Amino acid sequence: VKQYPPNPYGLYDLSGNVWEWCSDWYRPDSYSTEAKKGLVRNPKGPSEGFDPEEPGAKKRVHRGGSFLCSDQFCARYILGTRSKGEVSTGTSHLGFRCVRD
């Protein structure tokens, strides 16, 4: 507890608890495509998802990491780490982010 400094709101320990569902559809090239257009702030993500490994699956972005990760495995995970999951998936180490558009 409190091993890292608080975020700008003064809150501690909000990262690394669970992977977080995000509203962005998963598409492996979406962020790199946006970056080629120049500086991108708060990209909205693609209008639909596509995973070349499973073309028919509807997937959204996960960010962060979870309490299930070992130190060695998840040492590279930061808030911006991105993964993917089918929209029908639910597990004990997957939550969501509260955001305001």
N, C-alpha and C positions, 0 to 999 in steps of 0.2 A: 504494500500500500504506500502511495506517495513516493515511489522510487524515481519518478520523473517529475519535472516541474508542471504546474497547472497549465491548462490551455488559457487563451486570452480572456475567457470568462471566469477564470479562477477555479475551474473544475478539474479534479484529478481522476486518473484511472478510467478514461473513457475509450481507450483504444486497446485492442487485443483481447477483449472479452468474448466477442462472437464475430463471425463474418457478418457483414451488413448488406442486406438487399439494397440495391439502389434502383431508381426508376429507369435508368438507361437500359435499353435493349443491348444485348451483347453482340458485338461485331468486332472481330480481331483488328480490323484496320481503321476503325472509326476515329480514334484519337489521333493517329498519325495522319489521316486524311485531313482532319481539321487543322492540325498543326502546320501543314503545308500552306494553308491559307494565311498564316501569320499568327500573331499573338491571340490566343484563345482564352477567354475568361468564362468560366462556368459553361462549358459546352453542354448542349442539351442531349447529345447522343443521337444515334440513328433513329429513323422513324419505325424501323422494324429490325428484328434480330436475325443474325445468320451465323451459324457455327459450321465451318467446313468439315469438322470431324463428325457432326451429326446434323446434316442439312435440314431435316424436318423438325427438329426440336426448337421450342420457343424458350429462349434463355435470356436472363437479365444479368446485370453485373453484380458481383459481390465485391466488397472492398474490405481491407484490413487484415484480419487474421482471427484466430480463436484460441480459447483456453486449451484446446486439445493439442495445439502445436508444441512440439518439444523446442527447447532453446536452440538446438542446433538446426532444426528444420526451419523454424520461423524467424530466425535472427534477421533474415533479409526482409521480412514483412514490415511495412510502414503503412501509414494511413492511406497512401495512394496505391497500395498493392491491389491489383485487380484480378478477379477470378470470374467464374461464370457458373450458372446453375439453371436448371429447368424451373420454370415458374411454378410447377406443381410440387417442388421439393420442399421438405421441411425437416429440420433436424434440431437437436438441442444446442448446437453451436452456430446457429444462423438466426440473426435478428434483423433489424431494419434501422434506417436512419430517419430521424425526424428533420425535415428541411422546410425551408420557406422559399418559394419562388418569388 
